[in-house]
Structure formats: structure tokens, C-alpha cells
Amino acid sequence: MSRSLNKVMLIGNLGADPEVRSTNNGSRVANLSLATSRQWSGQGGEKQEKTEWHRVILWNNKGAQLADLAEKYMKKGDRIYVEGRIEYRTWEDREKQTRYVTEVIAREVILLSSRGGGEGAGEFARAKAAAKVAPEGKPESLDAFPEALDEEDDDLPF
């Protein structure tokens, strides 16, 4: 049997406040718009930058109340870490046009920044640790990617 892997990890900034809603069956879901940027020097030495926008979906399920945490603790401009899987969906709109969307379905979200003295990040981390426990029974931590937290992106537009 062959194995496969569909895993994505992103660190970026929210381009808007989370959009949280309830589905017809009562589930809660949050939609995030997450920006990631990369920079490089062009052939003439000029600085180049490209920003990619990612649609991230957070569900409340199996004790991990990610949509509720997003609604309570996240806002435009916040820097977050997201881990999850990529899904591609198609549908037909009212004009009978086929539409396509690429989404990241999150299974882990960590708030990396907060405003107002950092109080919100601590509350978020405690709530997240209570909601998500690794298979070994230990809460997951930032130890897996410490170098990602060292960079500062002060020139971001939000």
C-alpha cells in the first residue's frame, strides 16, 4: 500500500478579521484570509516582493474549538501559524459558471502576535493547549519551529 501526505504549514498575517458563522447543522466555522510574503533581489539588485493570499478554514470539532478561538482572539494584522491540509473545491454559481477554490483546512492554529500587552496571546495559548493534545498526551509547542519566530516583518502593509 502506498502512502501519501497532504500537509501545509504557513506563518503569515491576517488580512481581515475572521468571518465566523454557523452552518445549517449548527457547526461553527471561521474563514481567514492569510497573507504570506517572500522577498528577493532582482537582477539589477532591486528588492522584489510577492504576497500570496491563502483561504484558511477553521472548524469547531472533536474538542478543538478553532472557530470560537479565532472569533475571540484573532483580528486583522495578527501573525499566526497554521497547520493543516489543502483541499480543492468546485461548484457551479447562479450563472452556471464553474468556480474553483483552494483552501487550507486547519487542524492547528497558534497565535504568534497580539496587541494590547500580549495578554490575548497567553489566553489563546492556554485555551488552545486545553483544546488540542498531541497523540503522546503532551500539548504541542512552538519547539518544532523556533527559527520561524525570530524574523520580524515590520514592513508588512497591515
N, CA, C and O of each residue as an XYZ file, in Angstrom:
632
protein
N       0.843     -1.180      0.000
C       0.000      0.000      0.000
C       0.889      1.244      0.000
O       1.816      1.348      0.804
N       0.611      2.168     -0.885
C       1.386      3.404     -0.921
C       0.770      4.422      0.026
O      -0.445      4.444      0.227
N       1.595      5.245      0.591
C       1.139      6.290      1.497
C       1.244      7.634      0.800
O       2.007      7.799     -0.151
N       0.482      8.575      1.279
C       0.563      9.931      0.733
C       0.488     10.918      1.882
O       0.167     10.550      3.012
N       0.785     12.171      1.587
C       0.783     13.207      2.607
C       0.229     14.485      2.018
O       0.643     14.916      0.942
N      -0.688     15.077      2.711
C      -1.244     16.377      2.338
C      -1.134     17.236      3.593
O      -2.006     17.193      4.461
N      -0.061     18.016      3.683
C       0.190     18.818      4.876
C       0.743     20.168      4.457
O       1.628     20.251      3.605
N       0.218     21.220      5.058
C       0.698     22.566      4.778
C       0.939     23.274      6.108
O       0.174     23.112      7.059
N       2.016     24.063      6.161
C       2.326     24.887      7.326
C       2.568     26.294      6.819
O       3.368     26.497      5.904
N       1.890     27.263      7.400
C       2.007     28.653      6.988
C       2.224     29.533      8.209
O       1.674     29.276      9.280
N       3.025     30.565      8.038
C       3.129     31.638      9.024
C       2.899     32.913      8.244
O       3.605     33.202      7.278
N       1.903     33.676      8.671
C       1.584     34.907      7.968
C       0.717     35.814      8.805
O       0.528     35.594     10.002
N       0.187     36.851      8.150
C      -0.636     37.840      8.827
C      -2.056     37.811      8.283
O      -2.277     37.612      7.089
N      -3.011     38.013      9.180
C      -4.410     38.051      8.776
C      -4.686     39.344      8.016
O      -4.330     40.430      8.475
N      -5.312     39.225      6.869
C      -5.648     40.383      6.052
C      -6.970     41.008      6.437
O      -7.290     42.109      5.989
N      -7.748     40.319      7.264
C      -9.053     40.812      7.720
C      -9.406     40.080      9.008
O      -8.803     39.057      9.333
N     -10.381     40.605      9.738
C     -10.886     39.892     10.910
C     -11.500     38.573     10.448
O     -12.028     38.497      9.338
N     -11.438     37.524     11.286
C     -12.057     36.249     10.918
C     -13.555     36.415     10.659
O     -14.231     37.180     11.348
N     -14.063     35.698      9.667
C     -15.500     35.650      9.399
C     -16.015     34.352      9.998
O     -15.687     33.269      9.513
N     -16.815     34.451     11.044
C     -17.307     33.268     11.748
C     -18.804     33.156     11.518
O     -19.537     34.142     11.603
N     -19.247     31.932     11.222
C     -20.675     31.697     11.002
C     -21.025     30.300     11.486
O     -20.149     29.495     11.802
N     -22.318     30.030     11.536
C     -22.817     28.704     11.876
C     -23.420     28.077     10.632
O     -24.078     28.758      9.845
N     -23.199     26.779     10.452
C     -23.771     26.069      9.317
C     -25.212     25.670      9.645
O     -25.677     25.862     10.768
N     -25.905     25.119      8.661
C     -27.298     24.691      8.865
C     -27.427     23.637      9.955
O     -28.451     23.586     10.636
N     -26.414     22.796     10.138
C     -26.494     21.765     11.174
C     -25.937     22.219     12.523
O     -25.811     21.413     13.444
N     -25.605     23.502     12.642
C     -25.167     24.058     13.927
C     -23.669     24.090     14.147
O     -23.221     24.585     15.182
N     -22.874     23.580     13.213
C     -21.419     23.644     13.362
C     -20.948     25.081     13.174
O     -21.558     25.852     12.433
N     -19.860     25.435     13.849
C     -19.285     26.769     13.692
C     -18.023     26.657     12.850
O     -17.235     25.722     12.994
N     -17.852     27.648     11.956
C     -16.705     27.663     11.064
C     -16.216     29.098     10.914
O     -17.008     30.039     10.867
N     -14.888     29.248     10.841
C     -14.287     30.566     10.636
C     -13.486     30.534      9.341
O     -12.791     29.560      9.053
N     -13.590     31.609      8.565
C     -12.801     31.788      7.349
C     -11.764     32.872      7.615
O     -12.087     33.956      8.101
N     -10.509     32.558      7.287
C      -9.424     33.517      7.458
C      -8.801     33.815      6.105
O      -8.742     32.951      5.230
N      -8.341     35.039      5.945
C      -7.557     35.434      4.790
C      -6.141     35.683      5.299
O      -5.895     36.651      6.018
N      -5.209     34.801      4.921
C      -3.853     34.831      5.461
C      -2.859     35.209      4.367
O      -2.855     34.612      3.290
N      -2.022     36.197      4.646
C      -1.007     36.656      3.693
C       0.360     36.124      4.088
O       0.778     36.239      5.240
N       1.053     35.539      3.112
C       2.457     35.179      3.284
C       3.237     35.923      2.198
O       2.754     36.082      1.077
N       4.438     36.374      2.535
C       5.242     37.143      1.587
C       6.635     36.561      1.483
O       7.159     35.981      2.434
N       7.223     36.726      0.314
C       8.628     36.372      0.128
C       9.309     37.534     -0.565
O       8.701     38.260     -1.352
N      10.579     37.692     -0.256
C      11.350     38.795     -0.825
C      12.607     38.244     -1.471
O      13.147     37.226     -1.036
N      13.074     38.929     -2.522
C      14.300     38.561     -3.194
C      14.850     39.799     -3.893
O      14.170     40.817     -4.030
N      16.085     39.683     -4.325
C      16.711     40.771     -5.073
C      16.629     40.444     -6.548
O      16.948     39.328     -6.958
N      16.205     41.408     -7.349
C      16.125     41.244     -8.796
C      17.505     41.280     -9.420
O      18.505     41.463     -8.725
N      17.561     41.105    -10.737
C      18.846     41.080    -11.443
C      19.603     42.391    -11.287
O      20.834     42.385    -11.243
N      18.895     43.517    -11.203
C      19.536     44.813    -11.026
C      19.792     45.151     -9.571
O      20.228     46.263     -9.269
N      19.532     44.220     -8.655
C      19.745     44.452     -7.235
C      18.549     45.071     -6.527
O      18.587     45.279     -5.314
N      17.480     45.370     -7.279
C      16.304     45.975     -6.651
C      15.538     44.920     -5.860
O      15.462     43.751     -6.238
N      14.982     45.377     -4.761
C      14.233     44.494     -3.867
C      12.870     44.170     -4.490
O      12.144     45.070     -4.914
N      12.535     42.888     -4.541
C      11.258     42.420     -5.064
C      10.496     41.738     -3.935
O      11.097     41.177     -3.018
N       9.170     41.792     -4.008
C       8.345     41.107     -3.006
C       7.082     40.586     -3.666
O       6.504     41.238     -4.536
N       6.663     39.407     -3.241
C       5.415     38.819     -3.725
C       4.632     38.317     -2.520
O       5.160     37.597     -1.673
N       3.379     38.706     -2.460
C       2.488     38.273     -1.386
C       1.481     37.287     -1.948
O       0.863     37.537     -2.982
N       1.320     36.172     -1.265
C       0.322     35.161     -1.616
C      -0.784     35.208     -0.563
O      -0.518     35.359      0.630
N      -2.023     35.076     -1.024
C      -3.167     35.068     -0.112
C      -3.734     33.661     -0.031
O      -3.945     33.008     -1.053
N      -3.980     33.199      1.186
C      -4.468     31.843      1.438
C      -5.813     31.918      2.160
O      -5.989     32.701      3.093
N      -6.751     31.096      1.715
C      -8.043     30.983      2.375
C      -7.919     29.833      3.376
O      -7.684     28.689      2.987
N      -8.076     30.138      4.659
C      -7.916     29.154      5.725
C      -9.269     28.949      6.404
O      -9.961     29.912      6.736
N      -9.638     27.680      6.607
C     -10.915     27.315      7.202
C     -10.660     26.673      8.567
O      -9.878     25.729      8.681
N     -11.329     27.196      9.601
C     -11.220     26.662     10.963
C     -12.581     26.146     11.398
O     -13.563     26.888     11.364
N     -12.652     24.896     11.803
C     -13.901     24.291     12.268
C     -13.860     24.057     13.767
O     -12.789     23.858     14.341
N     -15.014     24.078     14.394
C     -15.165     23.562     15.754
C     -15.459     22.073     15.601
O     -16.482     21.702     15.025
N     -14.573     21.217     16.110
C     -14.840     19.785     16.062
C     -14.000     19.028     17.067
O     -12.904     19.464     17.416
N     -14.494     17.919     17.526
C     -13.783     16.992     18.414
C     -13.015     17.695     19.527
O     -11.866     17.343     19.795
N     -13.607     18.651     20.161
C     -12.969     19.322     21.275
C     -12.070     20.483     20.882
O     -11.765     21.324     21.728
N     -11.635     20.560     19.629
C     -10.809     21.675     19.176
C     -11.740     22.752     18.622
O     -12.199     22.663     17.483
N     -12.005     23.734     19.412
C     -12.955     24.791     19.052
C     -12.227     25.922     18.339
O     -12.194     27.050     18.831
N     -11.641     25.621     17.172
C     -10.805     26.586     16.464
C     -11.579     27.807     15.992
O     -11.061     28.923     16.048
N     -12.814     27.616     15.525
C     -13.613     28.762     15.057
C     -13.890     29.720     16.214
O     -13.790     30.936     16.052
N     -14.238     29.177     17.374
C     -14.502     30.022     18.541
C     -13.242     30.767     18.980
O     -13.307     31.942     19.342
N     -12.089     30.080     18.947
C     -10.839     30.733     19.332
C     -10.489     31.860     18.366
O     -10.014     32.916     18.783
N     -10.725     31.634     17.075
C     -10.458     32.688     16.090
C     -11.346     33.898     16.347
O     -10.883     35.038     16.307
N     -12.614     33.647     16.608
C     -13.563     34.740     16.844
C     -13.166     35.554     18.069
O     -13.279     36.780     18.067
N     -12.706     34.885     19.102
C     -12.405     35.561     20.362
C     -11.042     36.252     20.378
O     -10.900     37.323     20.969
N     -10.037     35.648     19.733
C      -8.666     36.123     19.914
C      -7.988     36.706     18.682
O      -6.977     37.394     18.823
N      -8.504     36.461     17.479
C      -7.795     36.911     16.279
C      -8.427     38.143     15.659
O      -9.640     38.345     15.718
N      -7.558     38.974     15.054
C      -8.043     40.151     14.331
C      -7.062     40.501     13.219
O      -5.939     39.998     13.173
N      -7.507     41.359     12.344
C      -6.704     41.785     11.194
C      -5.308     42.198     11.642
O      -5.145     42.919     12.626
N      -4.305     41.729     10.905
C      -2.918     42.077     11.198
C      -2.202     41.088     12.091
O      -0.972     41.080     12.127
N      -2.936     40.246     12.820
C      -2.292     39.282     13.708
C      -1.448     38.298     12.913
O      -1.813     37.883     11.814
N      -0.308     37.935     13.498
C       0.590     36.942     12.900
C       0.229     35.589     13.495
O       0.174     35.435     14.715
N      -0.018     34.599     12.623
C      -0.409     33.281     13.104
C       0.358     32.179     12.382
O       0.862     32.369     11.275
N       0.434     31.031     13.035
C       0.948     29.796     12.461
C      -0.257     28.906     12.211
O      -1.103     28.744     13.091
N      -0.342     28.329     11.021
C      -1.441     27.426     10.666
C      -0.844     26.133     10.138
O       0.080     26.144      9.325
N      -1.383     25.027     10.607
C      -1.012     23.722     10.077
C      -2.291     23.005      9.685
O      -3.267     23.020     10.434
N      -2.292     22.383      8.526
C      -3.483     21.682      8.085
C      -3.265     20.989      6.765
O      -2.149     20.575      6.450
N      -4.342     20.857      5.978
C      -4.277     20.174      4.687
C      -4.896     21.062      3.613
O      -5.709     21.935      3.915
N      -4.513     20.838      2.372
C      -5.063     21.589      1.249
C      -6.243     20.825      0.671
O      -6.184     19.608      0.493
N      -7.312     21.552      0.380
C      -8.467     20.978     -0.311
C      -8.825     21.876     -1.487
O      -8.712     23.099     -1.416
N      -9.254     21.244     -2.562
C      -9.708     21.945     -3.759
C     -11.190     21.650     -3.925
O     -11.609     20.495     -3.858
N     -11.984     22.693     -4.140
C     -13.426     22.510     -4.331
C     -13.849     23.179     -5.629
O     -13.263     24.169     -6.065
N     -14.883     22.609     -6.230
C     -15.511     23.246     -7.394
C     -17.008     23.283     -7.148
O     -17.559     22.424     -6.459
N     -17.660     24.286     -7.719
C     -19.111     24.385     -7.647
C     -19.587     25.221     -8.813
O     -18.808     25.884     -9.498
N     -20.880     25.168     -9.014
C     -21.489     25.932    -10.107
C     -22.254     27.107     -9.498
O     -23.092     26.917     -8.617
N     -21.962     28.322     -9.972
C     -22.633     29.504     -9.431
C     -23.999     29.703    -10.101
O     -24.420     28.897    -10.931
N     -24.672     30.779     -9.729
C     -26.025     31.049    -10.247
C     -26.054     31.221    -11.762
O     -27.061     30.926    -12.405
N     -24.947     31.700    -12.334
C     -24.866     31.895    -13.782
C     -24.373     30.639    -14.497
O     -24.020     30.690    -15.676
N     -24.348     29.516    -13.787
C     -23.925     28.213    -14.332
C     -22.439     28.182    -14.714
O     -22.022     27.383    -15.553
N     -21.643     29.068    -14.083
C     -20.196     29.073    -14.287
C     -19.547     28.175    -13.225
O     -19.927     28.217    -12.055
N     -18.575     27.372    -13.637
C     -17.848     26.543    -12.688
C     -16.835     27.404    -11.948
O     -16.039     28.111    -12.567
N     -16.868     27.342    -10.643
C     -15.955     28.103     -9.785
C     -15.023     27.137     -9.069
O     -15.397     26.009     -8.750
N     -13.803     27.601     -8.822
C     -12.787     26.796     -8.164
C     -12.249     27.555     -6.958
O     -12.118     28.778     -6.994
N     -11.940     26.827     -5.896
C     -11.324     27.453     -4.730
C     -10.330     26.467     -4.112
O     -10.565     25.259     -4.068
N      -9.222     27.017     -3.641
C      -8.216     26.247     -2.911
C      -8.260     26.726     -1.467
O      -8.186     27.926     -1.204
N      -8.380     25.787     -0.533
C      -8.499     26.132      0.883
C      -7.520     25.317      1.716
O      -7.165     24.192      1.365
N      -7.093     25.909      2.823
C      -6.318     25.198      3.826
C      -7.283     24.894      4.964
O      -7.812     25.808      5.598
N      -7.512     23.609      5.223
C      -8.364     23.185      6.333
C      -7.442     22.996      7.537
O      -6.655     22.050      7.583
N      -7.547     23.894      8.500
C      -6.611     23.916      9.631
C      -6.941     22.838     10.651
O      -8.105     22.542     10.922
N      -5.887     22.263     11.207
C      -6.052     21.359     12.345
C      -5.318     21.910     13.571
O      -5.529     21.453     14.695
N      -4.451     22.902     13.331
C      -3.691     23.543     14.409
C      -3.500     25.007     14.056
O      -3.150     25.331     12.922
N      -3.723     25.884     15.005
C      -3.504     27.311     14.816
C      -2.848     27.847     16.076
O      -3.281     27.551     17.190
N      -1.798     28.637     15.890
C      -1.121     29.254     17.036
C      -1.009     30.751     16.773
O      -0.510     31.164     15.727
N      -1.465     31.552     17.706
C      -1.353     33.000     17.614
C       0.071     33.387     17.999
O       0.517     33.103     19.111
N       0.786     34.036     17.076
C       2.180     34.398     17.304
C       2.339     35.837     17.766
O       3.382     36.197     18.312
N       1.324     36.665     17.558
C       1.410     38.057     17.996
C       0.091     38.456     18.608
O      -0.946     37.843     18.358
N       0.151     39.485     19.409
C      -1.077     40.056     19.946
C      -0.831     41.523     20.220
O       0.311     41.978     20.280
N      -1.900     42.243     20.382
C      -1.800     43.670     20.700
C      -2.315     43.887     22.107
O      -2.969     43.011     22.672
N      -2.034     45.012     22.661
C      -2.538     45.323     23.994
C      -1.785     44.611     25.094
O      -2.390     44.161     26.067
N      -0.461     44.499     24.957
C       0.341     43.961     26.043
C       0.524     42.460     26.015
O       1.131     41.914     26.936
N       0.034     41.771     25.011
C       0.282     40.353     24.896
C      -0.642     39.472     25.700
O      -0.491     38.250     25.684
N      -1.593     40.052     26.401
C      -2.485     39.272     27.247
C      -3.294     38.263     26.451
O      -3.488     37.134     26.900
N      -3.768     38.655     25.277
C      -4.599     37.781     24.452
C      -3.864     36.540     23.988
O      -4.462     35.467     23.914
N      -2.576     36.657     23.671
C      -1.819     35.507     23.189
C      -1.701     34.451     24.274
O      -1.800     33.257     23.989
N      -1.492     34.876     25.516
C      -1.405     33.922     26.623
C      -2.720     33.196     26.843
O      -2.738     31.983     27.049
N      -3.822     33.935     26.801
C      -5.141     33.309     26.933
C      -5.388     32.349     25.786
O      -5.901     31.250     25.995
N      -5.024     32.759     24.565
C      -5.208     31.910     23.386
C      -4.403     30.632     23.543
O      -4.912     29.542     23.284
N      -3.138     30.757     23.967
C      -2.284     29.581     24.111
C      -2.845     28.614     25.152
O      -2.831     27.402     24.936
N      -3.339     29.133     26.281
C      -3.916     28.261     27.293
C      -5.176     27.574     26.781
O      -5.374     26.382     27.016
N      -6.027     28.321     26.083
C      -7.257     27.737     25.538
C      -6.918     26.712     24.471
O      -7.556     25.662     24.403
N      -5.925     26.998     23.638
C      -5.535     26.088     22.569
C      -4.941     24.818     23.149
O      -5.246     23.722     22.679
N      -4.090     24.949     24.172
C      -3.482     23.770     24.783
C      -4.555     22.876     25.405
O      -4.442     21.651     25.369
N      -5.575     23.480     25.964
C      -6.664     22.689     26.551
C      -7.485     21.994     25.467
O      -8.025     20.911     25.694
N      -7.579     22.612     24.292
C      -8.406     22.061     23.221
C      -7.669     21.026     22.388
O      -8.306     20.142     21.816
N      -6.346     21.107     22.301
C      -5.592     20.218     21.414
C      -4.471     19.556     22.176
O      -3.632     20.238     22.764
N      -4.443     18.241     22.175
C      -3.377     17.491     22.821
C      -2.787     16.545     21.794
O      -3.520     15.879     21.063
N      -1.475     16.484     21.737
C      -0.795     15.600     20.794
C      -1.069     14.141     21.150
O      -1.479     13.858     22.276
N      -0.851     13.197     20.212
C      -1.125     11.784     20.478
C      -0.392     11.227     21.690
O      -0.901     10.316     22.342
N       0.780     11.743     22.007
C       1.521     11.255     23.174
C       0.937     11.764     24.480
O       1.400     11.387     25.557
N      -0.085     12.626     24.395
C      -0.685     13.172     25.597
C      -0.078     14.482     26.037
O      -0.478     15.039     27.059
N       0.895     14.991     25.272
C       1.535     16.254     25.614
C       1.010     17.351     24.704
O       0.793     17.107     23.517
N       0.800     18.552     25.229
C       0.396     19.653     24.354
C       1.496     19.948     23.339
O       2.680     19.869     23.667
N       1.110     20.287     22.106
C       2.086     20.654     21.095
C       2.663     22.027     21.444
O       2.020     22.832     22.119
N       3.879     22.276     20.975
C       4.535     23.543     21.323
C       5.194     24.148     20.097
O       5.179     23.567     19.011
N       5.768     25.320     20.288
C       6.482     26.010     19.217
C       7.897     25.477     19.046
O       8.630     25.962     18.184
N       8.305     24.479     19.856
C       9.665     23.952     19.777
C      10.003     23.399     18.401
O      11.177     23.340     18.036
N       9.006     22.997     17.634
C       9.245     22.399     16.330
C       9.746     23.408     15.295
O      10.344     23.005     14.297
N       9.519     24.711     15.504
C       9.958     25.704     14.522
C      10.382     27.014     15.187
O       9.833     28.068     14.864
N      11.355     26.970     16.115
C      11.743     28.199     16.826
C      12.319     29.276     15.920
O      12.139     30.464     16.186
N      13.015     28.878     14.845
C      13.625     29.877     13.968
C      12.578     30.708     13.243
O      12.871     31.832     12.835
N      11.384     30.198     13.073
C      10.331     30.933     12.365
C       9.850     32.138     13.164
O       9.285     33.077     12.603
N      10.072     32.108     14.460
C       9.593     33.194     15.306
C      10.609     34.323     15.435
O      10.297     35.369     16.005
N      11.820     34.130     14.916
C      12.874     35.126     15.067
C      12.750     36.270     14.075
O      13.252     37.364     14.336
N      12.090     36.043     12.940
C      12.002     37.079     11.909
C      10.969     38.132     12.275
O       9.933     37.826     12.866
N      11.259     39.364     11.919
C      10.315     40.461     12.080
C       9.955     40.982     10.704
O      10.846     41.223      9.889
N       8.684     41.162     10.427
C       8.233     41.719      9.159
C       7.564     43.064      9.411
O       6.355     43.214      9.234
N       8.374     44.047      9.829
C       7.834     45.349     10.161
C       7.336     46.114      8.938
O       6.604     47.094      9.078
N       7.727     45.675      7.740
C       7.324     46.414      6.548
C       6.049     45.852      5.926
O       5.728     46.202      4.790
N       5.310     44.993      6.633
C       4.053     44.484      6.117
C       2.997     45.602      6.101
O       3.016     46.490      6.954
N       2.078     45.551      5.126
C       1.121     46.644      4.987
C      -0.036     46.620      5.972
O      -0.980     47.390      5.793
N      -0.018     45.785      6.999
C      -1.123     45.765      7.979
C      -0.627     45.718      9.378
O      -1.425     45.697     10.315
